[in-house]
Amino acid sequence: MKVVCNKVREEKKSRATAAVSTNDPSEVAQLVDRAAGGNFEAFGQLYGIYLDRIYRYAFHQVQDRMTAEDITEEVFVKAWKAIKSCKGKGETFSAWIYRIAHNHIINTLRNTQKLTSIEIEMENIAGNINLNQEVEMKLEQQELTEMIADLPQNQRQVVVLKFIEGLDNRETGKIMGKSEGAVRILQMRALTTLRQKIGGGKYGTGS
């Protein structure tokens, strides 16, 4: 494991030189196949593409820089060990590595007794027509970042994955192990709470 960790750290130093488009799924799929065949240079390029994304995802969950860094390194060590299972499955690599990160984050929060247990129930929420746009316009503001950190764990993950990482309901559900319907419910609950906070309302929905 130490050897892999050292290699990962070396790749971190040189990731700025990786000439790989982060928006080309076919190029990523080719790198995945090469990495699955044992090519560590290809894995290093994948590392360069996903490092900041995985770190950002972890940080928004744990709200601690060092813990997020530790989680990120563990994710890539585990990914390298299991990369052979991704042979021919390059199109699902993004969801796969986010899922590894998701599991590490949940375990970390459980170990530190910070995981919040929430009950998901069906409910109709009115007045959300322009809410997505309203939230997206404010995502870069520090105040909203702090508001997101106060959301229950599952709601926070949906907001981070959908509005910060730009994933759709299917990808988000795959990472979180939930149906698209459950993702939509969590999103509505989270956005309703955020709208109340943005508008100066009470914290939480009271439900």
PyMOL CGO cylinders between C-alpha atoms (Angstrom):
from pymol import cmd
from pymol.cgo import CYLINDER

trace = [
    CYLINDER, 0.00, 0.00, 0.00, 2.86, 2.38, 0.81, 0.3, 1, 1, 1, 1, 1, 1,
    CYLINDER, 2.86, 2.38, 0.81, 4.24, 1.95, -2.71, 0.3, 1, 1, 1, 1, 1, 1,
    CYLINDER, 4.24, 1.95, -2.71, 0.88, 2.81, -4.25, 0.3, 1, 1, 1, 1, 1, 1,
    CYLINDER, 0.88, 2.81, -4.25, 0.48, 5.81, -1.93, 0.3, 1, 1, 1, 1, 1, 1,
    CYLINDER, 0.48, 5.81, -1.93, 3.92, 7.10, -2.94, 0.3, 1, 1, 1, 1, 1, 1,
    CYLINDER, 3.92, 7.10, -2.94, 3.07, 6.69, -6.61, 0.3, 1, 1, 1, 1, 1, 1,
    CYLINDER, 3.07, 6.69, -6.61, -0.20, 8.54, -6.10, 0.3, 1, 1, 1, 1, 1, 1,
    CYLINDER, -0.20, 8.54, -6.10, 1.61, 11.41, -4.37, 0.3, 1, 1, 1, 1, 1, 1,
    CYLINDER, 1.61, 11.41, -4.37, 4.08, 11.58, -7.27, 0.3, 1, 1, 1, 1, 1, 1,
    CYLINDER, 4.08, 11.58, -7.27, 1.20, 11.75, -9.73, 0.3, 1, 1, 1, 1, 1, 1,
    CYLINDER, 1.20, 11.75, -9.73, -0.35, 14.55, -7.64, 0.3, 1, 1, 1, 1, 1, 1,
    CYLINDER, -0.35, 14.55, -7.64, 2.79, 16.65, -8.17, 0.3, 1, 1, 1, 1, 1, 1,
    CYLINDER, 2.79, 16.65, -8.17, 2.73, 16.14, -11.91, 0.3, 1, 1, 1, 1, 1, 1,
    CYLINDER, 2.73, 16.14, -11.91, -1.03, 16.18, -12.58, 0.3, 1, 1, 1, 1, 1, 1,
    CYLINDER, -1.03, 16.18, -12.58, -0.88, 19.73, -13.98, 0.3, 1, 1, 1, 1, 1, 1,
    CYLINDER, -0.88, 19.73, -13.98, 0.99, 18.39, -17.00, 0.3, 1, 1, 1, 1, 1, 1,
    CYLINDER, 0.99, 18.39, -17.00, -1.65, 15.81, -17.88, 0.3, 1, 1, 1, 1, 1, 1,
    CYLINDER, -1.65, 15.81, -17.88, -2.99, 16.71, -21.32, 0.3, 1, 1, 1, 1, 1, 1,
    CYLINDER, -2.99, 16.71, -21.32, -6.33, 14.95, -21.05, 0.3, 1, 1, 1, 1, 1, 1,
    CYLINDER, -6.33, 14.95, -21.05, -9.70, 16.53, -21.70, 0.3, 1, 1, 1, 1, 1, 1,
    CYLINDER, -9.70, 16.53, -21.70, -11.98, 16.22, -18.68, 0.3, 1, 1, 1, 1, 1, 1,
    CYLINDER, -11.98, 16.22, -18.68, -15.02, 16.50, -20.93, 0.3, 1, 1, 1, 1, 1, 1,
    CYLINDER, -15.02, 16.50, -20.93, -14.32, 13.67, -23.36, 0.3, 1, 1, 1, 1, 1, 1,
    CYLINDER, -14.32, 13.67, -23.36, -15.97, 10.42, -22.17, 0.3, 1, 1, 1, 1, 1, 1,
    CYLINDER, -15.97, 10.42, -22.17, -14.33, 8.36, -24.92, 0.3, 1, 1, 1, 1, 1, 1,
    CYLINDER, -14.33, 8.36, -24.92, -10.89, 9.59, -23.92, 0.3, 1, 1, 1, 1, 1, 1,
    CYLINDER, -10.89, 9.59, -23.92, -11.59, 8.78, -20.27, 0.3, 1, 1, 1, 1, 1, 1,
    CYLINDER, -11.59, 8.78, -20.27, -12.85, 5.32, -21.28, 0.3, 1, 1, 1, 1, 1, 1,
    CYLINDER, -12.85, 5.32, -21.28, -9.59, 4.67, -23.14, 0.3, 1, 1, 1, 1, 1, 1,
    CYLINDER, -9.59, 4.67, -23.14, -7.57, 5.68, -20.10, 0.3, 1, 1, 1, 1, 1, 1,
    CYLINDER, -7.57, 5.68, -20.10, -9.68, 3.38, -17.92, 0.3, 1, 1, 1, 1, 1, 1,
    CYLINDER, -9.68, 3.38, -17.92, -9.01, 0.42, -20.22, 0.3, 1, 1, 1, 1, 1, 1,
    CYLINDER, -9.01, 0.42, -20.22, -5.28, 1.15, -20.25, 0.3, 1, 1, 1, 1, 1, 1,
    CYLINDER, -5.28, 1.15, -20.25, -5.20, 1.53, -16.47, 0.3, 1, 1, 1, 1, 1, 1,
    CYLINDER, -5.20, 1.53, -16.47, -7.18, -1.71, -16.08, 0.3, 1, 1, 1, 1, 1, 1,
    CYLINDER, -7.18, -1.71, -16.08, -4.43, -3.37, -18.09, 0.3, 1, 1, 1, 1, 1, 1,
    CYLINDER, -4.43, -3.37, -18.09, -1.84, -2.26, -15.54, 0.3, 1, 1, 1, 1, 1, 1,
    CYLINDER, -1.84, -2.26, -15.54, -0.72, 1.05, -17.07, 0.3, 1, 1, 1, 1, 1, 1,
    CYLINDER, -0.72, 1.05, -17.07, -0.06, 3.28, -14.06, 0.3, 1, 1, 1, 1, 1, 1,
    CYLINDER, -0.06, 3.28, -14.06, 0.62, 6.32, -16.26, 0.3, 1, 1, 1, 1, 1, 1,
    CYLINDER, 0.62, 6.32, -16.26, -2.96, 6.09, -17.57, 0.3, 1, 1, 1, 1, 1, 1,
    CYLINDER, -2.96, 6.09, -17.57, -4.23, 5.78, -14.00, 0.3, 1, 1, 1, 1, 1, 1,
    CYLINDER, -4.23, 5.78, -14.00, -2.16, 8.84, -13.12, 0.3, 1, 1, 1, 1, 1, 1,
    CYLINDER, -2.16, 8.84, -13.12, -4.00, 10.79, -15.81, 0.3, 1, 1, 1, 1, 1, 1,
    CYLINDER, -4.00, 10.79, -15.81, -7.33, 9.64, -14.40, 0.3, 1, 1, 1, 1, 1, 1,
    CYLINDER, -7.33, 9.64, -14.40, -6.05, 10.75, -11.02, 0.3, 1, 1, 1, 1, 1, 1,
    CYLINDER, -6.05, 10.75, -11.02, -5.31, 14.19, -12.44, 0.3, 1, 1, 1, 1, 1, 1,
    CYLINDER, -5.31, 14.19, -12.44, -8.82, 14.42, -13.90, 0.3, 1, 1, 1, 1, 1, 1,
    CYLINDER, -8.82, 14.42, -13.90, -10.72, 13.32, -10.81, 0.3, 1, 1, 1, 1, 1, 1,
    CYLINDER, -10.72, 13.32, -10.81, -8.51, 14.44, -7.91, 0.3, 1, 1, 1, 1, 1, 1,
    CYLINDER, -8.51, 14.44, -7.91, -10.05, 17.87, -7.38, 0.3, 1, 1, 1, 1, 1, 1,
    CYLINDER, -10.05, 17.87, -7.38, -13.57, 16.55, -7.91, 0.3, 1, 1, 1, 1, 1, 1,
    CYLINDER, -13.57, 16.55, -7.91, -13.23, 13.78, -5.33, 0.3, 1, 1, 1, 1, 1, 1,
    CYLINDER, -13.23, 13.78, -5.33, -11.52, 16.09, -2.84, 0.3, 1, 1, 1, 1, 1, 1,
    CYLINDER, -11.52, 16.09, -2.84, -14.24, 18.73, -3.28, 0.3, 1, 1, 1, 1, 1, 1,
    CYLINDER, -14.24, 18.73, -3.28, -16.94, 16.09, -2.83, 0.3, 1, 1, 1, 1, 1, 1,
    CYLINDER, -16.94, 16.09, -2.83, -15.29, 14.79, 0.34, 0.3, 1, 1, 1, 1, 1, 1,
    CYLINDER, -15.29, 14.79, 0.34, -14.66, 18.26, 1.77, 0.3, 1, 1, 1, 1, 1, 1,
    CYLINDER, -14.66, 18.26, 1.77, -18.30, 19.31, 1.39, 0.3, 1, 1, 1, 1, 1, 1,
    CYLINDER, -18.30, 19.31, 1.39, -19.27, 16.23, 3.40, 0.3, 1, 1, 1, 1, 1, 1,
    CYLINDER, -19.27, 16.23, 3.40, -16.73, 16.27, 6.23, 0.3, 1, 1, 1, 1, 1, 1,
    CYLINDER, -16.73, 16.27, 6.23, -15.95, 20.01, 6.38, 0.3, 1, 1, 1, 1, 1, 1,
    CYLINDER, -15.95, 20.01, 6.38, -12.33, 19.31, 7.32, 0.3, 1, 1, 1, 1, 1, 1,
    CYLINDER, -12.33, 19.31, 7.32, -9.40, 19.77, 4.94, 0.3, 1, 1, 1, 1, 1, 1,
    CYLINDER, -9.40, 19.77, 4.94, -7.08, 17.10, 6.36, 0.3, 1, 1, 1, 1, 1, 1,
    CYLINDER, -7.08, 17.10, 6.36, -9.85, 14.51, 6.64, 0.3, 1, 1, 1, 1, 1, 1,
    CYLINDER, -9.85, 14.51, 6.64, -10.93, 15.25, 3.07, 0.3, 1, 1, 1, 1, 1, 1,
    CYLINDER, -10.93, 15.25, 3.07, -7.34, 14.82, 1.89, 0.3, 1, 1, 1, 1, 1, 1,
    CYLINDER, -7.34, 14.82, 1.89, -7.04, 11.49, 3.70, 0.3, 1, 1, 1, 1, 1, 1,
    CYLINDER, -7.04, 11.49, 3.70, -10.30, 10.26, 2.22, 0.3, 1, 1, 1, 1, 1, 1,
    CYLINDER, -10.30, 10.26, 2.22, -9.23, 11.34, -1.25, 0.3, 1, 1, 1, 1, 1, 1,
    CYLINDER, -9.23, 11.34, -1.25, -5.94, 9.46, -1.04, 0.3, 1, 1, 1, 1, 1, 1,
    CYLINDER, -5.94, 9.46, -1.04, -7.68, 6.34, 0.28, 0.3, 1, 1, 1, 1, 1, 1,
    CYLINDER, -7.68, 6.34, 0.28, -10.18, 6.50, -2.56, 0.3, 1, 1, 1, 1, 1, 1,
    CYLINDER, -10.18, 6.50, -2.56, -7.48, 6.49, -5.22, 0.3, 1, 1, 1, 1, 1, 1,
    CYLINDER, -7.48, 6.49, -5.22, -5.47, 3.76, -3.50, 0.3, 1, 1, 1, 1, 1, 1,
    CYLINDER, -5.47, 3.76, -3.50, -8.57, 1.57, -3.44, 0.3, 1, 1, 1, 1, 1, 1,
    CYLINDER, -8.57, 1.57, -3.44, -9.42, 2.53, -7.02, 0.3, 1, 1, 1, 1, 1, 1,
    CYLINDER, -9.42, 2.53, -7.02, -5.97, 1.49, -8.25, 0.3, 1, 1, 1, 1, 1, 1,
    CYLINDER, -5.97, 1.49, -8.25, -6.25, -1.87, -6.47, 0.3, 1, 1, 1, 1, 1, 1,
    CYLINDER, -6.25, -1.87, -6.47, -9.65, -2.55, -8.04, 0.3, 1, 1, 1, 1, 1, 1,
    CYLINDER, -9.65, -2.55, -8.04, -9.16, -0.88, -11.44, 0.3, 1, 1, 1, 1, 1, 1,
    CYLINDER, -9.16, -0.88, -11.44, -9.03, -4.23, -13.26, 0.3, 1, 1, 1, 1, 1, 1,
    CYLINDER, -9.03, -4.23, -13.26, -12.76, -4.61, -12.60, 0.3, 1, 1, 1, 1, 1, 1,
    CYLINDER, -12.76, -4.61, -12.60, -13.36, -1.54, -14.81, 0.3, 1, 1, 1, 1, 1, 1,
    CYLINDER, -13.36, -1.54, -14.81, -11.99, -3.15, -17.98, 0.3, 1, 1, 1, 1, 1, 1,
    CYLINDER, -11.99, -3.15, -17.98, -14.46, -2.34, -20.76, 0.3, 1, 1, 1, 1, 1, 1,
    CYLINDER, -14.46, -2.34, -20.76, -16.59, -0.26, -18.38, 0.3, 1, 1, 1, 1, 1, 1,
    CYLINDER, -16.59, -0.26, -18.38, -15.01, 3.14, -18.90, 0.3, 1, 1, 1, 1, 1, 1,
    CYLINDER, -15.01, 3.14, -18.90, -18.36, 4.88, -19.29, 0.3, 1, 1, 1, 1, 1, 1,
    CYLINDER, -18.36, 4.88, -19.29, -19.25, 4.02, -15.68, 0.3, 1, 1, 1, 1, 1, 1,
    CYLINDER, -19.25, 4.02, -15.68, -15.87, 4.94, -14.16, 0.3, 1, 1, 1, 1, 1, 1,
    CYLINDER, -15.87, 4.94, -14.16, -17.05, 8.32, -12.85, 0.3, 1, 1, 1, 1, 1, 1,
    CYLINDER, -17.05, 8.32, -12.85, -19.97, 6.80, -10.92, 0.3, 1, 1, 1, 1, 1, 1,
    CYLINDER, -19.97, 6.80, -10.92, -17.68, 3.98, -9.75, 0.3, 1, 1, 1, 1, 1, 1,
    CYLINDER, -17.68, 3.98, -9.75, -15.04, 6.22, -8.20, 0.3, 1, 1, 1, 1, 1, 1,
    CYLINDER, -15.04, 6.22, -8.20, -17.64, 8.54, -6.66, 0.3, 1, 1, 1, 1, 1, 1,
    CYLINDER, -17.64, 8.54, -6.66, -19.24, 5.46, -5.13, 0.3, 1, 1, 1, 1, 1, 1,
    CYLINDER, -19.24, 5.46, -5.13, -15.91, 4.50, -3.54, 0.3, 1, 1, 1, 1, 1, 1,
    CYLINDER, -15.91, 4.50, -3.54, -15.66, 8.05, -2.15, 0.3, 1, 1, 1, 1, 1, 1,
    CYLINDER, -15.66, 8.05, -2.15, -19.26, 7.88, -0.92, 0.3, 1, 1, 1, 1, 1, 1,
    CYLINDER, -19.26, 7.88, -0.92, -18.56, 4.70, 1.04, 0.3, 1, 1, 1, 1, 1, 1,
    CYLINDER, -18.56, 4.70, 1.04, -15.38, 6.12, 2.59, 0.3, 1, 1, 1, 1, 1, 1,
    CYLINDER, -15.38, 6.12, 2.59, -17.19, 9.30, 3.61, 0.3, 1, 1, 1, 1, 1, 1,
    CYLINDER, -17.19, 9.30, 3.61, -20.06, 7.38, 5.21, 0.3, 1, 1, 1, 1, 1, 1,
    CYLINDER, -20.06, 7.38, 5.21, -17.61, 5.19, 7.15, 0.3, 1, 1, 1, 1, 1, 1,
    CYLINDER, -17.61, 5.19, 7.15, -15.65, 8.25, 8.27, 0.3, 1, 1, 1, 1, 1, 1,
    CYLINDER, -15.65, 8.25, 8.27, -18.76, 10.04, 9.48, 0.3, 1, 1, 1, 1, 1, 1,
    CYLINDER, -18.76, 10.04, 9.48, -19.98, 6.93, 11.28, 0.3, 1, 1, 1, 1, 1, 1,
    CYLINDER, -19.98, 6.93, 11.28, -16.63, 6.52, 12.98, 0.3, 1, 1, 1, 1, 1, 1,
    CYLINDER, -16.63, 6.52, 12.98, -16.70, 10.12, 14.18, 0.3, 1, 1, 1, 1, 1, 1,
    CYLINDER, -16.70, 10.12, 14.18, -20.37, 9.90, 15.14, 0.3, 1, 1, 1, 1, 1, 1,
    CYLINDER, -20.37, 9.90, 15.14, -21.29, 12.74, 12.81, 0.3, 1, 1, 1, 1, 1, 1,
    CYLINDER, -21.29, 12.74, 12.81, -23.65, 10.83, 10.55, 0.3, 1, 1, 1, 1, 1, 1,
    CYLINDER, -23.65, 10.83, 10.55, -27.18, 12.13, 10.73, 0.3, 1, 1, 1, 1, 1, 1,
    CYLINDER, -27.18, 12.13, 10.73, -29.96, 9.57, 10.29, 0.3, 1, 1, 1, 1, 1, 1,
    CYLINDER, -29.96, 9.57, 10.29, -32.87, 10.93, 8.23, 0.3, 1, 1, 1, 1, 1, 1,
    CYLINDER, -32.87, 10.93, 8.23, -36.25, 9.51, 7.22, 0.3, 1, 1, 1, 1, 1, 1,
    CYLINDER, -36.25, 9.51, 7.22, -37.25, 10.01, 3.58, 0.3, 1, 1, 1, 1, 1, 1,
    CYLINDER, -37.25, 10.01, 3.58, -41.00, 10.34, 3.00, 0.3, 1, 1, 1, 1, 1, 1,
    CYLINDER, -41.00, 10.34, 3.00, -43.05, 11.27, -0.05, 0.3, 1, 1, 1, 1, 1, 1,
    CYLINDER, -43.05, 11.27, -0.05, -44.39, 14.83, 0.02, 0.3, 1, 1, 1, 1, 1, 1,
    CYLINDER, -44.39, 14.83, 0.02, -45.48, 17.48, -2.44, 0.3, 1, 1, 1, 1, 1, 1,
    CYLINDER, -45.48, 17.48, -2.44, -43.63, 20.78, -2.22, 0.3, 1, 1, 1, 1, 1, 1,
    CYLINDER, -43.63, 20.78, -2.22, -45.04, 23.80, -4.03, 0.3, 1, 1, 1, 1, 1, 1,
    CYLINDER, -45.04, 23.80, -4.03, -43.22, 26.85, -5.30, 0.3, 1, 1, 1, 1, 1, 1,
    CYLINDER, -43.22, 26.85, -5.30, -40.09, 25.13, -6.65, 0.3, 1, 1, 1, 1, 1, 1,
    CYLINDER, -40.09, 25.13, -6.65, -40.43, 26.22, -10.28, 0.3, 1, 1, 1, 1, 1, 1,
    CYLINDER, -40.43, 26.22, -10.28, -37.52, 28.67, -10.23, 0.3, 1, 1, 1, 1, 1, 1,
    CYLINDER, -37.52, 28.67, -10.23, -35.79, 27.27, -7.16, 0.3, 1, 1, 1, 1, 1, 1,
    CYLINDER, -35.79, 27.27, -7.16, -33.09, 25.31, -9.00, 0.3, 1, 1, 1, 1, 1, 1,
    CYLINDER, -33.09, 25.31, -9.00, -31.97, 28.41, -10.88, 0.3, 1, 1, 1, 1, 1, 1,
    CYLINDER, -31.97, 28.41, -10.88, -32.04, 30.47, -7.68, 0.3, 1, 1, 1, 1, 1, 1,
    CYLINDER, -32.04, 30.47, -7.68, -29.80, 27.99, -5.88, 0.3, 1, 1, 1, 1, 1, 1,
    CYLINDER, -29.80, 27.99, -5.88, -27.38, 27.58, -8.80, 0.3, 1, 1, 1, 1, 1, 1,
    CYLINDER, -27.38, 27.58, -8.80, -26.91, 31.36, -8.98, 0.3, 1, 1, 1, 1, 1, 1,
    CYLINDER, -26.91, 31.36, -8.98, -25.88, 31.43, -5.31, 0.3, 1, 1, 1, 1, 1, 1,
    CYLINDER, -25.88, 31.43, -5.31, -23.72, 28.29, -5.11, 0.3, 1, 1, 1, 1, 1, 1,
    CYLINDER, -23.72, 28.29, -5.11, -20.45, 30.21, -5.17, 0.3, 1, 1, 1, 1, 1, 1,
    CYLINDER, -20.45, 30.21, -5.17, -21.38, 32.33, -2.20, 0.3, 1, 1, 1, 1, 1, 1,
    CYLINDER, -21.38, 32.33, -2.20, -19.83, 31.43, 1.13, 0.3, 1, 1, 1, 1, 1, 1,
    CYLINDER, -19.83, 31.43, 1.13, -23.14, 31.82, 2.91, 0.3, 1, 1, 1, 1, 1, 1,
    CYLINDER, -23.14, 31.82, 2.91, -24.73, 29.07, 0.83, 0.3, 1, 1, 1, 1, 1, 1,
    CYLINDER, -24.73, 29.07, 0.83, -21.72, 26.81, 1.33, 0.3, 1, 1, 1, 1, 1, 1,
    CYLINDER, -21.72, 26.81, 1.33, -22.29, 27.09, 5.06, 0.3, 1, 1, 1, 1, 1, 1,
    CYLINDER, -22.29, 27.09, 5.06, -26.01, 26.45, 4.61, 0.3, 1, 1, 1, 1, 1, 1,
    CYLINDER, -26.01, 26.45, 4.61, -25.29, 23.30, 2.60, 0.3, 1, 1, 1, 1, 1, 1,
    CYLINDER, -25.29, 23.30, 2.60, -23.00, 22.07, 5.38, 0.3, 1, 1, 1, 1, 1, 1,
    CYLINDER, -23.00, 22.07, 5.38, -25.95, 22.27, 7.80, 0.3, 1, 1, 1, 1, 1, 1,
    CYLINDER, -25.95, 22.27, 7.80, -28.19, 20.03, 5.69, 0.3, 1, 1, 1, 1, 1, 1,
    CYLINDER, -28.19, 20.03, 5.69, -28.78, 16.39, 6.71, 0.3, 1, 1, 1, 1, 1, 1,
    CYLINDER, -28.78, 16.39, 6.71, -26.17, 14.04, 5.25, 0.3, 1, 1, 1, 1, 1, 1,
    CYLINDER, -26.17, 14.04, 5.25, -28.19, 12.60, 2.35, 0.3, 1, 1, 1, 1, 1, 1,
    CYLINDER, -28.19, 12.60, 2.35, -29.64, 15.97, 1.35, 0.3, 1, 1, 1, 1, 1, 1,
    CYLINDER, -29.64, 15.97, 1.35, -26.17, 17.52, 1.43, 0.3, 1, 1, 1, 1, 1, 1,
    CYLINDER, -26.17, 17.52, 1.43, -24.80, 14.78, -0.82, 0.3, 1, 1, 1, 1, 1, 1,
    CYLINDER, -24.80, 14.78, -0.82, -27.56, 15.32, -3.38, 0.3, 1, 1, 1, 1, 1, 1,
    CYLINDER, -27.56, 15.32, -3.38, -26.90, 19.07, -3.50, 0.3, 1, 1, 1, 1, 1, 1,
    CYLINDER, -26.90, 19.07, -3.50, -23.14, 18.58, -3.86, 0.3, 1, 1, 1, 1, 1, 1,
    CYLINDER, -23.14, 18.58, -3.86, -23.42, 15.87, -6.52, 0.3, 1, 1, 1, 1, 1, 1,
    CYLINDER, -23.42, 15.87, -6.52, -26.11, 17.62, -8.58, 0.3, 1, 1, 1, 1, 1, 1,
    CYLINDER, -26.11, 17.62, -8.58, -25.37, 21.32, -8.29, 0.3, 1, 1, 1, 1, 1, 1,
    CYLINDER, -25.37, 21.32, -8.29, -21.63, 21.38, -7.61, 0.3, 1, 1, 1, 1, 1, 1,
    CYLINDER, -21.63, 21.38, -7.61, -20.46, 18.26, -9.46, 0.3, 1, 1, 1, 1, 1, 1,
    CYLINDER, -20.46, 18.26, -9.46, -23.11, 18.59, -12.18, 0.3, 1, 1, 1, 1, 1, 1,
    CYLINDER, -23.11, 18.59, -12.18, -24.33, 14.98, -12.13, 0.3, 1, 1, 1, 1, 1, 1,
    CYLINDER, -24.33, 14.98, -12.13, -27.85, 13.94, -13.11, 0.3, 1, 1, 1, 1, 1, 1,
    CYLINDER, -27.85, 13.94, -13.11, -30.38, 12.01, -11.03, 0.3, 1, 1, 1, 1, 1, 1,
    CYLINDER, -30.38, 12.01, -11.03, -29.35, 8.65, -12.46, 0.3, 1, 1, 1, 1, 1, 1,
    CYLINDER, -29.35, 8.65, -12.46, -25.65, 9.17, -11.73, 0.3, 1, 1, 1, 1, 1, 1,
    CYLINDER, -25.65, 9.17, -11.73, -26.39, 10.63, -8.29, 0.3, 1, 1, 1, 1, 1, 1,
    CYLINDER, -26.39, 10.63, -8.29, -28.65, 7.70, -7.41, 0.3, 1, 1, 1, 1, 1, 1,
    CYLINDER, -28.65, 7.70, -7.41, -26.03, 5.22, -8.55, 0.3, 1, 1, 1, 1, 1, 1,
    CYLINDER, -26.03, 5.22, -8.55, -23.39, 6.80, -6.32, 0.3, 1, 1, 1, 1, 1, 1,
    CYLINDER, -23.39, 6.80, -6.32, -25.68, 7.02, -3.29, 0.3, 1, 1, 1, 1, 1, 1,
    CYLINDER, -25.68, 7.02, -3.29, -27.34, 3.64, -3.80, 0.3, 1, 1, 1, 1, 1, 1,
    CYLINDER, -27.34, 3.64, -3.80, -30.78, 5.22, -4.15, 0.3, 1, 1, 1, 1, 1, 1,
    CYLINDER, -30.78, 5.22, -4.15, -33.51, 5.34, -6.79, 0.3, 1, 1, 1, 1, 1, 1,
    CYLINDER, -33.51, 5.34, -6.79, -33.96, 8.41, -8.98, 0.3, 1, 1, 1, 1, 1, 1,
    CYLINDER, -33.96, 8.41, -8.98, -37.25, 9.03, -7.18, 0.3, 1, 1, 1, 1, 1, 1,
    CYLINDER, -37.25, 9.03, -7.18, -35.52, 9.08, -3.79, 0.3, 1, 1, 1, 1, 1, 1,
    CYLINDER, -35.52, 9.08, -3.79, -32.93, 11.49, -5.21, 0.3, 1, 1, 1, 1, 1, 1,
    CYLINDER, -32.93, 11.49, -5.21, -35.69, 13.83, -6.40, 0.3, 1, 1, 1, 1, 1, 1,
    CYLINDER, -35.69, 13.83, -6.40, -37.33, 13.78, -2.97, 0.3, 1, 1, 1, 1, 1, 1,
    CYLINDER, -37.33, 13.78, -2.97, -34.05, 14.54, -1.20, 0.3, 1, 1, 1, 1, 1, 1,
    CYLINDER, -34.05, 14.54, -1.20, -33.37, 17.34, -3.68, 0.3, 1, 1, 1, 1, 1, 1,
    CYLINDER, -33.37, 17.34, -3.68, -36.78, 18.93, -3.11, 0.3, 1, 1, 1, 1, 1, 1,
    CYLINDER, -36.78, 18.93, -3.11, -36.41, 18.76, 0.67, 0.3, 1, 1, 1, 1, 1, 1,
    CYLINDER, -36.41, 18.76, 0.67, -32.89, 20.21, 0.52, 0.3, 1, 1, 1, 1, 1, 1,
    CYLINDER, -32.89, 20.21, 0.52, -33.80, 23.01, -1.87, 0.3, 1, 1, 1, 1, 1, 1,
    CYLINDER, -33.80, 23.01, -1.87, -36.85, 23.94, 0.18, 0.3, 1, 1, 1, 1, 1, 1,
    CYLINDER, -36.85, 23.94, 0.18, -34.67, 24.26, 3.29, 0.3, 1, 1, 1, 1, 1, 1,
    CYLINDER, -34.67, 24.26, 3.29, -32.08, 26.30, 1.38, 0.3, 1, 1, 1, 1, 1, 1,
    CYLINDER, -32.08, 26.30, 1.38, -34.76, 28.59, -0.03, 0.3, 1, 1, 1, 1, 1, 1,
    CYLINDER, -34.76, 28.59, -0.03, -36.07, 29.28, 3.47, 0.3, 1, 1, 1, 1, 1, 1,
    CYLINDER, -36.07, 29.28, 3.47, -32.56, 30.09, 4.69, 0.3, 1, 1, 1, 1, 1, 1,
    CYLINDER, -32.56, 30.09, 4.69, -31.77, 32.26, 1.66, 0.3, 1, 1, 1, 1, 1, 1,
    CYLINDER, -31.77, 32.26, 1.66, -35.02, 34.13, 2.18, 0.3, 1, 1, 1, 1, 1, 1,
    CYLINDER, -35.02, 34.13, 2.18, -34.34, 34.61, 5.87, 0.3, 1, 1, 1, 1, 1, 1,
    CYLINDER, -34.34, 34.61, 5.87, -36.82, 31.95, 6.96, 0.3, 1, 1, 1, 1, 1, 1,
    CYLINDER, -36.82, 31.95, 6.96, -36.49, 29.48, 9.76, 0.3, 1, 1, 1, 1, 1, 1,
    CYLINDER, -36.49, 29.48, 9.76, -33.82, 26.82, 9.76, 0.3, 1, 1, 1, 1, 1, 1,
    CYLINDER, -33.82, 26.82, 9.76, -35.16, 23.55, 8.44, 0.3, 1, 1, 1, 1, 1, 1,
    CYLINDER, -35.16, 23.55, 8.44, -38.63, 22.58, 7.30, 0.3, 1, 1, 1, 1, 1, 1,
    CYLINDER, -38.63, 22.58, 7.30, -39.88, 21.44, 10.67, 0.3, 1, 1, 1, 1, 1, 1,
    CYLINDER, -39.88, 21.44, 10.67, -40.79, 18.03, 9.25, 0.3, 1, 1, 1, 1, 1, 1,
]
cmd.load_cgo(trace, "trace")
